[in-house]
Amino acid sequence: MDAFGASRRRFDAICAVLDGEGAGGLEHGELEARLDSDGRELLRQLMQDHLNLRALREQRLAEVRDAEDLAHTAVEAGHQRHLATVFGGVQVSRLAYRSRGRPNLYPGDAVLNLPAERHSHGLRRLAAVEAARGSYDDTVDAIERASGQQLGKRQVEELAQRAAVDFDAFYLTRQPVAGASSDLLVLSCDGKGVVMRPDALRAPTAAKAAAATPKLASRLSRGEKRNRKRMAELGVVYDATPAARSPNDIMATGGEQHTERAPGPAIGNKWLTASIVTDAAGVVAQIFDEADRRDPNHARTWIALVDGNNHQIDRITAEARQRQVTVTILIDFVHVIEYLWKAAWCFHDEGDPAVEAWVANKARAILAGKATRVAGAIRRQATIAGLSANRRVGAEVCAVYLTNKAPHLDYPTALAKGWPIATGVIEGACRHIVADRLDISGARWGLAGAEAILKLRALRTNGDFNEYFSFHLAQERRRVHETRYADAALPAAA
């Protein structure tokens, strides 16, 4: 018997169509569409024929024992299950090993590493790639274009969630690329709000949302959306080659705008993590775990870049103390400049060109290590100008910020030693990982769905998706199949 007879007949039928007169008048686009459809059906038939051949060749095993070490001695052939693949639906026939009162065992399923659900791992991978890229509506369309298979939005969402479940385990076992001993080890973290469904909000936010009375019936007004969000926490670890700079390389004086500036530290070997389930403390612990994997002996210089959030600083300080590692915490210089601009508008009218020189002058002084002096100067200027309490708010806020954050504004040391002083990497991650996908118009997220998309986008950004998915399939084999057998050992395939 020709095991692939059905496939050969389908192939011959395709050749006959192409050899016929009708095909001679088709445009190349029409030929592509015809071969796309017929070729996919040929591949589906090839897979079906191969599965049928496996069923014919499957040999009865001498002994099959389940996880409780009970023998399954009754064997029945012809047990079938459906599998939806990227080529179309196929039937899988295999031997069932039975024992009264116990679930059947199917060693043939384990050899194929079949999923627990009806959708193949190929469809799961496709759903994961496309769902991480765009909306679920777009994902449904992309899967149909790529495979001809029609899935519902709920199905692709579930497939994406299943694809992301091994993210943490993957990075716990993966050995990161070791950076040069002279490279800095840079850690950074930040958060970005995501609009959630009511049942996915944290308890305090949910209570505020329930108590709020919207001004409009059809949309949220200004300030009302904050009680509809849950914070996604992101963390990054990367290597940076030191590059010494001067304050003028950061903030040139008025006549030096066009002079050549020294380049900043070169970064590489970047690793990102993101979660809407894990809180800030948990994400800080994760980035320290990654840093420990890269530098287990704590021989390198560790730098933490933050935006000034006190909770972040406290968590980094606590984690460093617990792990007995020295971490220098630096506040993003761009955030410092934003506070200077708030102060500047207390002394200048909108559109006044002198405001830029004022901000640049104060910024250079801060880069030179004079943050507390700048704070005092701003307060004195506000007093001398006789600003009212309301008018001097921005100046006072800036002065308080500079005074309180002074221990983390040691830019002279950072620039001299070639350290980075900006959080652009984590800021960019918040935009790319979170905002570009989870903040699309009209999106309201459940907890599991948002978590999965964050994990998948982080994997793609890290460049680890292919390696991760191989790991994920191995974990699926263990979860779905190996745990069903005695000592988690599958019977040898025939």
Secondary structure as the mmCIF struct_conf table of DSSP 4:
data_model
#
loop_
_struct_conf.conf_type_id
_struct_conf.id
_struct_conf.beg_label_comp_id
_struct_conf.beg_label_asym_id
_struct_conf.beg_label_seq_id
_struct_conf.end_label_comp_id
_struct_conf.end_label_asym_id
_struct_conf.end_label_seq_id
TURN_TY1_P TURN_TY1_P1 ALA A 3 PHE A 4
HELX_RH_AL_P HELX_RH_AL_P1 GLY A 5 ASP A 19
BEND BEND1 GLY A 20 GLY A 20
HELX_RH_AL_P HELX_RH_AL_P2 GLU A 21 GLY A 24
TURN_TY1_P TURN_TY1_P2 GLY A 25 GLY A 25
HELX_RH_AL_P HELX_RH_AL_P3 HIS A 28 ARG A 57
HELX_LH_PP_P HELX_LH_PP_P1 GLU A 58 LEU A 61
BEND BEND2 ALA A 62 ALA A 62
STRN STRN1 ARG A 65 ASP A 66
TURN_TY1_P TURN_TY1_P3 ALA A 67 GLU A 68
STRN STRN2 ALA A 71 ALA A 71
STRN STRN3 ALA A 74 ALA A 84
BEND BEND3 VAL A 86 PHE A 87
STRN STRN4 GLY A 89 SER A 99
TURN_TY1_P TURN_TY1_P4 ARG A 100 GLY A 101
STRN STRN5 ARG A 102 LEU A 105
HELX_RH_AL_P HELX_RH_AL_P4 PRO A 107 LEU A 112
TURN_TY1_P TURN_TY1_P5 ASN A 113 ASN A 113
BEND BEND4 ALA A 116 ARG A 118
STRN STRN6 HIS A 119 HIS A 119
HELX_RH_AL_P HELX_RH_AL_P5 HIS A 121 ARG A 133
BEND BEND5 GLY A 134 GLY A 134
HELX_RH_AL_P HELX_RH_AL_P6 TYR A 136 SER A 147
HELX_RH_AL_P HELX_RH_AL_P7 LYS A 153 ALA A 163
TURN_TY1_P TURN_TY1_P6 ALA A 164 ASP A 166
HELX_RH_AL_P HELX_RH_AL_P8 PHE A 167 THR A 173
HELX_LH_PP_P HELX_LH_PP_P2 PRO A 176 ALA A 180
TURN_TY1_P TURN_TY1_P7 SER A 181 SER A 182
BEND BEND6 ASP A 183 ASP A 183
STRN STRN7 LEU A 184 VAL A 195
STRN STRN8 MET A 196 MET A 196
HELX_RH_3T_P HELX_RH_3T_P1 PRO A 198 ALA A 200
BEND BEND7 LEU A 201 LEU A 201
HELX_RH_AL_P HELX_RH_AL_P9 ALA A 203 ALA A 211
BEND BEND8 LYS A 215 LYS A 215
BEND BEND9 ALA A 217 ARG A 219
TURN_TY1_P TURN_TY1_P8 ARG A 222 GLU A 224
HELX_RH_3T_P HELX_RH_3T_P2 LYS A 225 ARG A 228
STRN STRN9 LYS A 229 THR A 241
HELX_RH_AL_P HELX_RH_AL_P10 PRO A 247 ILE A 250
BEND BEND10 MET A 251 MET A 251
HELX_RH_3T_P HELX_RH_3T_P3 GLY A 254 GLU A 256
TURN_TY1_P TURN_TY1_P9 GLN A 257 HIS A 258
BEND BEND11 THR A 259 THR A 259
STRN STRN10 ALA A 266 SER A 275
BEND BEND12 ILE A 276 THR A 278
HELX_RH_AL_P HELX_RH_AL_P11 ALA A 280 ARG A 294
TURN_TY1_P TURN_TY1_P10 PRO A 296 ASN A 297
BEND BEND13 ARG A 300 ARG A 300
HELX_LH_PP_P HELX_LH_PP_P3 THR A 301 THR A 301
STRN STRN11 TRP A 302 VAL A 306
BEND BEND14 GLY A 308 GLY A 308
HELX_RH_AL_P HELX_RH_AL_P12 ASN A 310 ARG A 323
TURN_TY1_P TURN_TY1_P11 GLN A 324 GLN A 324
STRN STRN12 VAL A 327 ILE A 331
HELX_RH_AL_P HELX_RH_AL_P13 PHE A 333 PHE A 347
BEND BEND15 HIS A 348 HIS A 348
TURN_TY1_P TURN_TY1_P12 GLU A 350 GLY A 351
TURN_TY1_P TURN_TY1_P13 PRO A 353 PRO A 353
HELX_RH_AL_P HELX_RH_AL_P14 ALA A 354 LEU A 367
TURN_TY1_P TURN_TY1_P14 ALA A 368 GLY A 369
HELX_RH_AL_P HELX_RH_AL_P15 ALA A 371 ILE A 384
TURN_TY1_P TURN_TY1_P15 ALA A 385 GLY A 386
TURN_TY1_P TURN_TY1_P16 ALA A 389 ARG A 392
HELX_RH_AL_P HELX_RH_AL_P16 VAL A 393 ASN A 404
TURN_TY1_P TURN_TY1_P17 LYS A 405 LYS A 405
HELX_RH_3T_P HELX_RH_3T_P4 ALA A 406 HIS A 408
HELX_RH_AL_P HELX_RH_AL_P17 TYR A 411 LYS A 417
TURN_TY1_P TURN_TY1_P18 GLY A 418 GLY A 418
HELX_RH_AL_P HELX_RH_AL_P18 GLY A 424 ALA A 429
HELX_RH_PI_P HELX_RH_PI_P1 CYS A 430 ALA A 435
HELX_RH_AL_P HELX_RH_AL_P19 ASP A 436 LEU A 438
TURN_TY1_P TURN_TY1_P19 ASP A 439 ASP A 439
BEND BEND16 ILE A 440 ILE A 440
TURN_TY1_P TURN_TY1_P20 SER A 441 GLY A 442
STRN STRN13 TRP A 445 TRP A 445
HELX_RH_AL_P HELX_RH_AL_P20 LEU A 447 ASN A 462
TURN_TY1_P TURN_TY1_P21 GLY A 463 GLY A 463
HELX_RH_AL_P HELX_RH_AL_P21 PHE A 465 GLU A 476
HELX_RH_PI_P HELX_RH_PI_P2 ARG A 477 HIS A 481
HELX_RH_3T_P HELX_RH_3T_P5 GLU A 482 ARG A 484
STRN STRN14 TYR A 485 TYR A 485
HELX_RH_3T_P HELX_RH_3T_P6 ALA A 486 ALA A 488
HELX_LH_PP_P HELX_LH_PP_P4 LEU A 490 ALA A 493
#
